[in-house]
Protein backbone atom coordinates (compact mmCIF):
# COMPACT_ATOMS: atom_id res chain seq x y z
CA UNK A 1 0.00 0.00 0.00
CA UNK A 2 1.44 3.35 -1.02
CA UNK A 3 0.96 6.04 1.59
CA UNK A 4 0.54 9.59 0.46
CA UNK A 5 0.75 12.79 2.42
CA UNK A 6 -0.25 16.06 0.78
CA UNK A 7 -0.05 14.47 -2.66
CA UNK A 8 3.43 12.98 -2.14
CA UNK A 9 3.53 9.20 -2.49
CA UNK A 10 6.26 7.14 -0.91
CA UNK A 11 9.11 6.63 -3.32
CA UNK A 12 8.24 9.72 -5.34
CA UNK A 13 10.73 12.47 -6.03
CA UNK A 14 9.62 15.59 -4.12
CA UNK A 15 12.34 17.69 -5.77
CA UNK A 16 10.87 16.98 -9.20
CA UNK A 17 7.35 17.80 -7.97
CA UNK A 18 8.50 21.10 -6.47
CA UNK A 19 10.49 22.01 -9.58
CA UNK A 20 7.53 21.18 -11.81
CA UNK A 21 5.10 23.28 -9.77
CA UNK A 22 7.49 26.23 -9.43
CA UNK A 23 8.42 26.22 -13.11
CA UNK A 24 4.80 25.95 -14.23
CA UNK A 25 3.68 28.80 -11.97
CA UNK A 26 6.69 30.96 -12.79
CA UNK A 27 6.39 30.38 -16.53
CA UNK A 28 2.68 31.11 -16.37
CA UNK A 29 3.37 34.37 -14.53
CA UNK A 30 5.96 35.44 -17.10
CA UNK A 31 3.57 34.53 -19.90
CA UNK A 32 0.81 36.55 -18.24
CA UNK A 33 3.05 39.63 -18.05
CA UNK A 34 4.22 39.25 -21.64
CA UNK A 35 0.72 38.57 -22.92
CA UNK A 36 -0.85 41.52 -21.15
CA UNK A 37 1.92 43.80 -22.40
CA UNK A 38 1.53 42.52 -25.96
CA UNK A 39 -2.24 42.90 -25.72
CA UNK A 40 -1.96 46.52 -24.65
CA UNK A 41 0.66 47.39 -27.27
CA UNK A 42 -1.04 45.65 -30.19
CA UNK A 43 -4.36 47.41 -29.85
CA UNK A 44 -4.68 51.10 -30.73
CA UNK A 45 -5.92 53.13 -27.78
CA UNK A 46 -9.02 55.23 -28.38
CA UNK A 47 -10.35 57.84 -26.01
CA UNK A 48 -13.89 56.47 -25.78
CA UNK A 49 -14.79 54.22 -22.89
CA UNK A 50 -16.23 51.50 -25.15
CA UNK A 51 -12.97 51.09 -27.05
CA UNK A 52 -11.00 51.10 -23.80
CA UNK A 53 -13.13 48.20 -22.54
CA UNK A 54 -12.49 46.38 -25.80
CA UNK A 55 -8.74 46.93 -25.50
CA UNK A 56 -8.77 45.75 -21.89
CA UNK A 57 -10.74 42.60 -22.77
CA UNK A 58 -8.38 41.78 -25.64
CA UNK A 59 -5.38 42.42 -23.41
CA UNK A 60 -6.73 40.03 -20.75
CA UNK A 61 -7.48 37.37 -23.38
CA UNK A 62 -3.98 37.60 -24.78
CA UNK A 63 -2.53 37.50 -21.26
CA UNK A 64 -4.48 34.33 -20.49
CA UNK A 65 -3.39 32.66 -23.74
CA UNK A 66 0.28 33.54 -23.20
CA UNK A 67 0.15 32.47 -19.54
CA UNK A 68 -1.26 29.08 -20.45
CA UNK A 69 1.27 28.64 -23.27
CA UNK A 70 4.26 29.49 -21.07
CA UNK A 71 2.96 27.32 -18.22
CA UNK A 72 2.54 24.33 -20.55
CA UNK A 73 5.96 24.84 -22.14
CA UNK A 74 7.61 25.16 -18.72
CA UNK A 75 5.93 21.98 -17.51
CA UNK A 76 6.89 20.12 -20.71
CA UNK A 77 10.51 21.23 -20.34
CA UNK A 78 10.84 20.15 -16.71
CA UNK A 79 9.06 16.83 -17.30
CA UNK A 80 11.12 16.00 -20.39
CA UNK A 81 14.39 16.98 -18.72
CA UNK A 82 13.61 14.80 -15.68
CA UNK A 83 12.55 11.89 -17.89
CA UNK A 84 15.76 12.15 -19.93
CA UNK A 85 17.75 12.24 -16.68
CA UNK A 86 16.03 9.08 -15.44
CA UNK A 87 16.37 7.24 -18.75
CA UNK A 88 19.99 8.22 -19.39
CA UNK A 89 21.07 7.98 -15.75
CA UNK A 90 23.11 11.20 -15.92
CA UNK A 91 22.48 14.86 -15.26
CA UNK A 92 24.13 16.84 -18.03
CA UNK A 93 23.49 19.36 -20.77
CA UNK A 94 22.10 16.75 -23.14
CA UNK A 95 19.04 16.36 -20.89
CA UNK A 96 18.40 20.09 -21.06
CA UNK A 97 18.87 20.07 -24.83
CA UNK A 98 16.37 17.21 -25.14
CA UNK A 99 13.89 19.16 -22.98
CA UNK A 100 14.39 22.30 -25.07
CA UNK A 101 13.91 20.35 -28.30
CA UNK A 102 10.63 18.89 -27.05
CA UNK A 103 9.49 22.39 -26.04
CA UNK A 104 10.21 23.54 -29.61
CA UNK A 105 8.21 20.61 -30.98
CA UNK A 106 5.36 21.44 -28.60
CA UNK A 107 5.32 25.09 -29.65
CA UNK A 108 5.24 24.07 -33.31
CA UNK A 109 2.51 21.53 -32.68
CA UNK A 110 0.44 24.20 -30.96
CA UNK A 111 0.53 26.21 -34.18
CA UNK A 112 -0.17 23.07 -36.21
CA UNK A 113 2.95 23.65 -38.27
CA UNK A 114 5.40 20.80 -38.85
CA UNK A 115 8.02 23.09 -40.46
CA UNK A 116 7.86 25.45 -37.48
CA UNK A 117 8.24 22.53 -35.07
CA UNK A 118 11.13 21.12 -37.10
CA UNK A 119 12.92 24.48 -36.97
CA UNK A 120 12.10 25.26 -33.33
CA UNK A 121 13.47 21.97 -31.98
CA UNK A 122 17.13 22.51 -32.99
CA UNK A 123 16.89 26.25 -32.33
CA UNK A 124 15.71 25.77 -28.74
CA UNK A 125 18.28 22.99 -28.22
CA UNK A 126 21.06 25.27 -29.51
CA UNK A 127 20.03 28.04 -27.11
CA UNK A 128 20.03 25.52 -24.28
CA UNK A 129 23.52 24.35 -25.27
CA UNK A 130 24.78 27.93 -25.38
CA UNK A 131 23.38 28.63 -21.93
CA UNK A 132 25.03 25.45 -20.61
CA UNK A 133 28.31 26.48 -22.24
CA UNK A 134 28.13 29.75 -20.34
CA UNK A 135 27.50 27.99 -17.00
CA UNK A 136 23.80 29.02 -16.95
CA UNK A 137 24.71 32.70 -17.13
CA UNK A 138 24.52 34.95 -20.12
CA UNK A 139 28.25 35.64 -20.17
CA UNK A 140 31.20 33.49 -21.25
CA UNK A 141 32.71 31.06 -18.72
CA UNK A 142 35.47 32.37 -16.46
CA UNK A 143 38.08 30.28 -18.31
CA UNK A 144 37.22 32.10 -21.52
CA UNK A 145 37.29 35.48 -19.81
CA UNK A 146 40.76 34.82 -18.33
CA UNK A 147 42.30 33.95 -21.69
CA UNK A 148 43.69 36.80 -23.72
CA UNK A 149 42.50 36.61 -27.26
CA UNK A 150 44.64 38.00 -30.03
CA UNK A 151 42.79 39.76 -32.80
Secondary structure, DSSP 8 states (H G I E B T S, - for coil): ---EETTEETT--HHHHHHHHHHHHHHHHHHHHHHHHHHHHHS---SSHHHHHHHHHHHHHHHHHHHHHHHHHHHHHHHHHHHHHHHHS--SHHHHHHHHHHHHHHHHHHHT-HHHHHHHHHHHHHHHHHHHHTTTSSS--HHHHHS----
